[in-house]
């Protein structure tokens, strides 16, 4: 009897060990499967996020806040994009960087795109418009006595090497009835421009109207006079998002996703410029919150066109821009709307 009980205990113990071993194997296999699934999901998520380098037209300023709003709020991530925003050195520089594939997308002035295509066959196009109205201007100190365009003759105007302002100046001069040959342009670093104006090393500096708040702060209480290109009747497209012909052809979905996410950021920034200014300062502490807020409000005035969605590219306005630029510059090759812009990258 004792032997029978002992045998039964041994048998039961063996069965238990077998059951435990079986359960352990199943648990281990399940754990491995879970880890494999997690790794697969992580790999899939990483593959879904397309890396995009985006170059600004010029530096990091409050006027760029809406890109960082889109970044901060996860709009790019929601669109399956891993976006890095890098600083440019002017519109012409942004066009060249995108063409060279240093950046997949960029922000540049339409005139730089037209001149790049017409003179150097640079295969870059506008895919969305942000500055639907011209922001170009020359700022002078009121104490200089310069009050109208004609007063610029015989004076010095400073700007960066790649700025759009000098490129569009001939069109401005023609519309304003002044001789562009009588205005001297000085090339200077961006951070030197306000000082050059304040110290009289140049009577004027080129600047977009969206940068007025920054200039006022740098002027230290001195009153500024704005000579805006739009004030002499010029009406054309300015800055927009750009991509190469190849990217537009081979990966239109990426372009559309980037544009849509950026427009979400722009919409939020227009609705709450102060919040956008705070986000810009969060990413770039050197950008003053109040300046960024004011610059974002200025962007809103340029970007919104009644009856059109944010970012829309209107072929008629593109043609008008080409006409103005072509009239001011001698292009090596004629440029068409299709050469410099696409109109189907912005959602309705």
C-alpha positions in Angstrom: 0.0 0.0 0.0 2.8 2.3 0.9 4.6 1.5 -2.3 1.3 2.2 -4.3 1.0 5.6 -2.5 4.6 6.4 -3.1 4.2 5.5 -6.8 1.1 7.6 -7.1 2.9 10.6 -5.5 5.8 10.1 -7.9 3.4 9.8 -10.8 1.5 12.9 -9.7 4.7 14.8 -9.2 5.8 13.8 -12.7 2.5 14.9 -14.2 2.8 18.2 -12.4 6.3 18.8 -13.6 5.2 18.0 -17.1 2.3 20.4 -16.9 4.5 23.1 -15.4 7.1 22.6 -18.1 4.5 22.8 -20.8 3.0 25.9 -19.3 6.5 27.5 -19.0 7.2 26.7 -22.6 3.9 28.3 -23.8 4.5 31.3 -21.6 8.0 31.7 -22.9 6.8 31.4 -26.5 4.1 33.9 -25.8 6.6 36.3 -24.4 8.8 35.9 -27.3 5.9 36.5 -29.7 4.9 39.6 -27.8 8.5 41.0 -28.0 8.7 40.1 -31.7 5.3 41.8 -32.3 6.4 44.9 -30.4 9.7 45.1 -32.4 7.7 44.7 -35.6 5.3 47.4 -34.7 8.2 49.7 -33.7 9.9 48.9 -36.9 6.8 49.6 -38.9 6.3 52.9 -37.1 9.9 54.0 -37.8 9.5 53.1 -41.4 6.2 55.1 -41.6 7.9 58.3 -40.4 9.5 59.9 -43.5 12.5 62.0 -42.6 12.2 65.5 -44.0 14.7 68.4 -43.7 13.1 71.7 -44.2 15.1 74.9 -44.7 13.8 78.4 -43.8 14.2 81.4 -46.1 16.3 83.1 -43.6 17.4 82.2 -40.1 15.0 81.5 -37.2 12.6 84.3 -36.6 9.1 84.9 -35.2 7.7 84.8 -38.6 8.5 81.1 -38.8 6.5 80.3 -35.6 3.8 78.3 -37.4 6.3 75.7 -38.5 7.2 75.1 -34.9 3.6 75.1 -33.9 3.1 72.2 -36.3 6.2 70.5 -34.9 5.2 71.1 -31.2 1.6 70.0 -31.6 2.6 66.8 -33.4 1.0 67.7 -36.7 4.0 66.6 -38.6 4.2 63.4 -36.6 0.5 62.8 -37.2 1.3 63.1 -40.9 3.9 60.4 -40.7 6.8 62.9 -40.9 10.0 63.3 -38.9 10.8 66.9 -39.6 14.0 68.8 -38.9 13.8 72.5 -39.4 17.2 74.2 -40.4 18.0 77.8 -40.9 18.5 79.3 -44.4 20.6 82.3 -45.6 18.1 83.8 -47.9 15.5 82.7 -50.5 18.1 82.1 -53.2 20.1 79.9 -50.7 16.9 78.0 -49.9 16.3 77.3 -53.5 19.8 76.1 -54.0 19.7 73.8 -50.9 16.5 72.2 -52.0 17.8 71.7 -55.6 21.0 70.2 -54.2 18.8 67.9 -51.9 20.5 69.2 -48.8 16.9 69.8 -47.8 13.8 68.1 -49.2 11.5 71.1 -48.8 12.1 74.8 -48.1 10.6 78.3 -47.8 11.6 80.8 -50.5 10.5 83.8 -52.4 8.7 83.3 -55.7 11.1 85.7 -57.5 14.0 83.6 -56.4 12.2 80.5 -57.9 11.5 82.3 -61.1 15.0 83.6 -61.5 16.5 80.2 -60.6 14.4 78.5 -63.3 14.7 81.2 -66.0 18.4 81.8 -65.7 19.9 78.6 -64.3 17.2 75.9 -65.0 17.0 75.1 -61.3 14.3 72.5 -61.0 12.4 73.8 -58.0 8.7 74.7 -57.8 6.3 76.4 -55.4 3.8 73.9 -53.8 2.0 76.2 -51.4 1.9 80.0 -50.8 2.2 81.7 -47.5 3.0 85.3 -48.3 0.2 85.7 -50.8 0.8 89.5 -50.8 4.2 91.2 -51.2 6.1 91.7 -47.9 9.1 93.4 -49.4 10.2 96.7 -48.0 13.1 99.1 -47.4 13.2 100.5 -43.9 14.9 103.9 -43.1 15.1 106.0 -40.0 12.7 109.0 -40.0 15.6 111.2 -38.9 17.4 110.4 -42.2 14.9 112.6 -44.1 13.9 109.8 -46.5 10.2 109.8 -46.8 9.4 108.5 -50.3 11.0 106.2 -52.9 12.6 109.0 -54.8 14.6 109.9 -51.7 16.4 106.6 -52.0 18.4 107.9 -55.0 22.0 108.5 -54.0 21.6 106.5 -50.9 22.9 103.1 -49.6 20.7 100.2 -48.8 22.1 97.1 -47.1 20.9 93.5 -47.2 22.2 90.0 -47.2 23.7 88.3 -50.2 20.8 86.0 -50.9 17.9 88.3 -50.0 14.9 88.6 -52.3 14.8 92.4 -51.7 17.6 93.4 -54.1 16.2 90.9 -56.6 12.8 92.6 -56.7 14.2 96.2 -56.4 14.3 96.9 -60.1 10.5 96.1 -60.3 9.9 98.4 -57.3 12.1 101.1 -58.8 10.2 101.0 -62.1 6.8 101.1 -60.4 8.0 104.0 -58.1 9.6 105.9 -61.0 13.1 106.0 -59.6 16.5 105.1 -61.2 17.7 101.9 -59.6 21.3 102.6 -60.8 21.3 105.6 -58.4 20.8 103.3 -55.3 23.8 101.4 -53.9 23.2 98.0 -52.4 25.6 96.9 -49.7 26.0 93.2 -48.8 26.0 92.6 -45.1 25.4 89.8 -42.5 21.9 89.6 -41.2 22.7 90.4 -37.6 24.6 93.5 -38.7 21.7 95.2 -40.6 19.9 96.9 -37.6 23.2 98.3 -36.4 24.1 99.6 -39.9 20.9 101.4 -40.0 21.1 102.9 -36.5 24.8 104.0 -37.0 24.2 105.5 -40.4 26.4 103.1 -42.2 23.5 102.5 -44.6 20.5 104.8 -45.0 18.2 101.9 -45.5 18.0 98.2 -45.1 16.0 95.5 -46.9 13.5 93.7 -44.7 10.2 91.9 -45.0 7.3 93.7 -43.3 6.9 90.6 -41.1 10.2 91.6 -39.5 9.1 95.1 -38.6 8.6 94.3 -34.9 12.2 93.1 -34.6 13.5 96.2 -36.3 11.6 98.5 -34.0 13.1 96.7 -31.0 16.6 97.1 -32.4 16.0 100.8 -33.3 16.0 101.6 -29.6 13.1 104.1 -29.8 14.1 105.7 -33.1 11.1 106.1 -35.5 11.1 104.0 -38.6 9.8 104.7 -42.1 8.6 101.8 -44.2 8.8 102.0 -48.0 6.9 98.9 -48.9 7.0 97.5 -52.4 3.3 96.9 -52.3 2.7 100.6 -51.7 3.7 101.5 -55.2 1.1 99.2 -56.7 3.1 95.9 -57.0 0.9 92.9 -56.3 2.5 89.5 -56.6 3.3 86.3 -54.7 6.2 86.2 -52.4 7.2 83.3 -50.1 5.9 79.8 -50.3 6.9 76.2 -49.7 9.2 74.7 -52.4 10.2 71.3 -53.6 12.1 69.9 -56.5 10.5 68.6 -59.7 11.7 65.1 -58.8 10.2 65.1 -55.3 6.9 66.4 -56.6 6.9 63.7 -59.3 8.1 60.7 -57.3 6.7 61.5 -53.8 3.7 63.9 -54.1 2.1 62.3 -51.0 5.0 63.4 -48.8 4.7 67.0 -50.2 0.9 67.0 -49.6 1.3 65.7 -46.0 3.9 68.3 -45.2 1.8 71.1 -46.7 -1.3 70.0 -44.9 0.5 69.7 -41.5 2.1 73.1 -42.0 -1.2 74.7 -42.8 -2.7 73.3 -39.6 0.1 75.0 -37.8 -0.4 78.2 -39.7 -4.2 78.1 -38.9 -3.5 77.7 -35.2 -0.9 80.5 -35.3 -3.3 82.9 -36.9 -5.9 82.1 -34.4 -3.5 82.6 -31.4 -0.4 84.6 -32.3 0.7 84.9 -28.7 0.6 81.1 -28.2 2.6 80.7 -31.5 5.1 83.3 -30.2 5.6 81.3 -27.0 6.1 78.1 -28.9 8.7 79.8 -31.1 10.6 81.1 -28.0 10.4 77.6 -26.5 12.4 76.2 -29.5 14.6 79.2 -30.0 15.2 81.2 -26.8 16.8 84.1 -28.7 13.5 84.9 -30.4 11.6 87.3 -28.1 8.0 86.2 -27.4 6.5 89.6 -28.1 8.4 90.0 -31.3 7.4 86.5 -32.4 3.8 87.3 -31.6 3.9 90.5 -33.6 5.6 88.8 -36.6 3.0 86.0 -36.6 0.2 88.5 -36.7 2.0 90.1 -39.7 2.2 86.7 -41.4 -1.6 86.4 -40.9 -2.2 89.6 -42.8 -0.1 88.3 -45.8 -1.4 84.7 -45.8 -5.1 85.1 -45.8 -6.9 85.6 -49.1 -10.7 85.8 -49.1 -12.3 82.8 -50.7 -9.2 80.7 -50.9 -7.8 78.1 -48.5 -4.6 78.8 -46.7 -1.6 77.9 -48.9 -3.6 77.9 -52.2 -1.6 78.5 -55.4 -3.7 80.6 -57.8 -2.3 80.2 -61.4 -3.4 83.7 -62.4 -1.5 85.2 -59.5 1.5 83.1 -60.4 1.4 84.4 -64.0 1.1 88.0 -62.6 4.2 87.3 -60.5 6.1 86.0 -63.5 5.1 89.0 -65.5 6.4 91.4 -62.9 9.7 89.6 -62.4 10.2 89.1 -66.2 9.6 92.8 -66.8 12.2 93.7 -64.2 14.8 91.2 -65.2 16.1 89.8 -68.5 15.6 86.0 -68.1 17.7 83.7 -70.2 14.7 81.4 -70.8 11.0 82.2 -70.7 9.2 80.8 -67.6 5.6 79.5 -67.5 3.3 78.9 -64.6 3.9 75.1 -64.9 7.6 75.7 -64.7 7.5 77.2 -61.2 4.4 76.1 -59.4 2.0 73.2 -58.9 -1.6 73.9 -57.8 -2.8 70.5 -56.5 -0.7 70.1 -53.3 -3.0 72.2 -51.1 -6.2 70.6 -49.7 -9.5 72.3 -50.4 
